[in-house]
Amino acid sequence: MDQTQPFLDSSDIIDDGRELARRMDRDGYLVVRGLLNPDRIFALRQRFLTIAYKAGWLHTDSPLNEATADPSSFCVEPEDPYMEIIRRMNRIEEFHALQHDPALVGLLERMCGEPILPHPRLITRAIFPRRDAFTTPPHQDFIPIQGTPDTYTAWFPLGDLPSSMGGVEIAEGSHVGGLYDFQPGLGAGGIEITESFEGRWRGGSFAAGDVLFFHSMAVHRGVPNKTDALRLSVDSRYQKISEPIAPGSLLPHTKPQTWDEIYADWPADSP
């Protein structure tokens, strides 16, 4: 990979909707440190790791919170063994509630200047370590999402994320270049943009509660997980409520799982 420069930190402008919009329009991304309550992040992480442990994804002789992966259980989306476990994670109410956190929604509403619709299609990513060939290649989210191009992803790790665990990098300003040529690729999404974007990549480490926002046309890529731990993260997408939305964004990412199946164990008075 070419040299990656650090993300620009936008934590100091979170109350300034006009400046948030200006920076997103210019760079195609925002990084906000400490936006979410780390306690909520770690609580959900514990729930997900328990599911992963019971599925055999983690070593039994390591502490659960270290998330030490069992390489013999390696699987990736859209393989059935992977999707089966992600469907179990998708049934947790707290996972879906986090998408509606006022800190997330409020920031985006200030930036967009009107009410925001969270996409019901919420996504968990579980990335096994030391499988570089399956690292998500450069791509644009608009290709699979459709609807309005002005859709924004809030990406955040479930836990602290040192640079050795990888994460996501953004090609700064790439969202203004239209749709780029792509080809089939490994990793989430299954597509790869071949343009290099040399000198424009931005990245860095994350702490629990940090959030990366980016435009659906922004080219971004995964970074290899060089540790021994399973990496957990969330993709939560949002758009103006006044803009068109593709029907697929209203369905679970874990289809054929249905909303009734997801809600089955939730309390009757859940909102």
N, C-alpha and C positions, 0 to 999 in steps of 0.2 A: 504493500500500500504506500501511496505517496504521503508526504509529511502532513499531519493533521494539526491544525491550530486550535487553541482552546475556544470553547463556546463563549459568546458574549453573555454576561450575566445581566438579566433584566429585572432582578429582584427589587431594585430601587424605583421602578416605575409602575408597580402593580396597581396603583390607585389612579394612574393617569391614562385613561382610555385612549385619548388621542395619540399619545406617544407610543402606547402598545401597538396601536394600529399602524402607525408610521414605521415602527421597527419591523413588524411582521411583513408589511408591504415591501420593505427594503431587503430584508434578510431571508424571509420565508420561515423563520423559526423564532422562538423565545425560550430561554431557560430561566426558570424561577426557582430559587433555592428555598427550601423550608416551607413551601406553600401548603402542603398537607401535614396533618398531625402524624408524626412518626409512630405513635402508639397504635393508630388505626392500621398503618402499613404493616407493622410487625405482627399485630393480631391476625390479620388476613394471611400473612406469610406463614404463620404457625399452622393455620387451618389447611393451607395448600400443601405444606410439607408433610403434614400428617397423612393426607391422601396419597402423596407421592411415596411415602414410606410404606404404607400398606400395599401399594401397588408393586413394591419391589424395586422402585427407581433409586433408592438410597441405600448406602451401606448400613447394615444393622449394628456394626461395632463403632459407629461414630455418633456424636451428639446430634440430635435432630436439627438444632439451629445452625449447624455447620453445613447441612445440605450436601454431604459428600455423596456424589453420584456413583451408582453401580454401573460401570461401563457395559456390562452384559445385558442391561435392560434398555440400552439405547434405542430410541425411536424418535420419529419426527412427524410433523404434520405433512400430509393428511393420512398417515398410516393408522389402521384401526387401533392398535395397542395404544398409540398416543392419544387419539381422539377419545377413546373410552375414558381415560383418566381426566382429560380436560373437561369432558361432560360432567364428571363428578364435581370438579371444582366450580363449574358454571352453575351448580345448584345452590351455592352458598349465598344467602341473602346479603351478607355484608359486602360481598364482591360487587353486586349491582348497586347497593346503596352508596358505595364510594364514588361511583360515577357522578352522583348528584351532589357531591360535597359542595357547599356554598362557595368555598374558595376557588374551586375549578370553574363552576358555572358563573360566579360573579366576575371573575377576571375576563372570561370570554364575552360576557354581556357588556362589560365596559369597553372592551376592544371593538366589538361589533356594533355597539350602539343600539341594540334591540334584543328582545328575548331570544334565548338559545334553546335548541332542541338537542338533547343528548341522544345519539344513535343507540337504540336498544341492542344492536349487534356489538356487544362488548367482548373483547378478546384477551385471553390469557396466553402468554408465551412461556414455555418451559424449555430452556436450552441446555442440552447436555454439554459437558466440557470436552475439549480436545477433539472436536469433530469439525475441523476447519472447512472441509469441503461442503458442509451443509450450512455455513454461515450465509445469512440472507444477503444477496447481492444488491447493488444499487437499483432502485426502482422508484416509481411514483405511485402513491396510493390511489390517485384518481382512476387509474385504469381498472382496478377491480371494484372500486366503490361506486363510481358514476354519480348521478344526481348533480348537485352543485359543485363546481370546482372549489368554491370557498367553504370546504369542509376542513376542520382542524382536528388533528390527532393530539390528545394529551397522552404522552408516553411516560411511564414512571416505573422504576424497579420496585419490587417488593422486598425491601431491605437495602442495606448499603451496597454500593456497586463500585469497587475500585476499578481502575482502568484495566487490570489484569483479567477481569471478568467480562470485558467487552462492553456491549451496549449498543447505542445507535449513534451514527454520525450523519451530519447534514451537509450537503453541498450548498453553501451559502449563495443565495440569490438565484438558485436554479429554478425556482417556481415561476419565474417570468419568461422562461424560454419555450413555453408550450409543451406539447407532448414529445418526448424523445423516442427515437427508435429503440426497440427492445427485442429480446429473443428469449426462448425458454431458459429457465435457470433453476438451480437447486435452492433450498431454503424457503421460508414462508413467502407465499405469494406466487412462486413459481415463474417469475419473470426477471430479466436482467437487462439493464441499460448499459450499453457498451462504451458510451462516452466517458472520458477519464475525469473531467472536472478537476484537473490538477491544480493545486494551490487554493482550492475553494472549500476543502473539507474542514468541518469544525466538529469537535468532540470533547470528551472529558469524562471524569468520574462523577458519580452521583451519591448523595446520601439519602437515606430513607426520608421521604417527604419532598424531595426535589422533583420537578416536573419539566419535561421538554414538550413544548407545543410546536407543531409544524403544519404548514399548509399542504393540502392534498397533492399539489403539483410539485412540491419540493422533493428533489431527488435525495434519498437517504439510503443507508446501508447498515447492516449489522456488523459487529466487530467480534472476532473469535473469542470464545471463552477459554482462556489459558489456565484456569484453575482446575481444581478437582470437584468443584461444587456445581450443583444445578442452579441455573440462573432463571429467576422468575420475574416477569414484568407484565404490565397491562397496557393495552391499546384501547383508549376510550375516545370516541369521535363525537364531534359537535358541529352544528351549523346553525345559521339563522333560521328561525322557525318559519320565516316568510319564503324561504328558498325551496326549490324542488328537492325531493329525496327519492332515491331508488328503492323499490320495494325490498330488495335484499338486505338493506340496512335496518329494516324493521324486524328481521328474523334472527334467531339465534345463530351465532357463528358455528355452533356445534350441531347443525342439522345432520340427521333427521330429528334430533332432540327438539321437543316442542316447548312452548312457554308453559303449558300445563305441567309438563314433567319437571321443568325448572322450579316452578312455584310449589310443587307438591308438599314439601316439608316446611314451607314458610308459615309463620303464624297467620291466623285468619284475619287479623287486623293490620297486616302489613300494608303500607301505602301503595 
